[in-house]
Amino acid sequence: MFAPGTVVRVKRDFPEMRGRCHIRTPHYLRGLDGVVERPLGAFPNPEDLAFGRPAAPVPLYHVRFEQPALFGEGRGGDTLLVEIFEHWLDPAPAAGAA
């Protein structure tokens, strides 16, 4: 479970890389770092639901991203808040790490 303020990285994963799947993360966020704003609770995994499989609850978070870094527009302090399930997030590497 990620605590508020934790820097996380959205997994860089695409259907073209692994075959039939249902990815529930915006394409433009994959591989980027954001900050956990708050946990939202646990909900059935929508990727399993999409294929009619039993869906275990998975934690969901509000994750904040700096808008200028995403879209090349906006001002410092402009952000985008996105709901992302825990299995699509990894702890971000420490500053200066690969």
Stockholm file with secondary structure:
# STOCKHOLM 1.0

chainA/1-98         MFAPGTVVRVKRDFPEMRGRCHIRTPHYLRGLDGVVERPLGAFPNPEDLAFGRPAAPVPLYHVRFEQPALFGEGRGGDTLLVEIFEHWLDPAPAAGAA
#=GR chainA/1-98 SS CCCTTCEEEECCCCHHHHSSCCCCSCGGGTTCEEEEEEEEEEEECHHHHHTTCCCCEEEEEEEEEEHHHHHSCSCTTCEEEEEEEGGGEEECCCTTCC
#=GC SS_cons        CCCTTCEEEECCCCHHHHSSCCCCSCGGGTTCEEEEEEEEEEEECHHHHHTTCCCCEEEEEEEEEEHHHHHSCSCTTCEEEEEEEGGGEEECCCTTCC
//
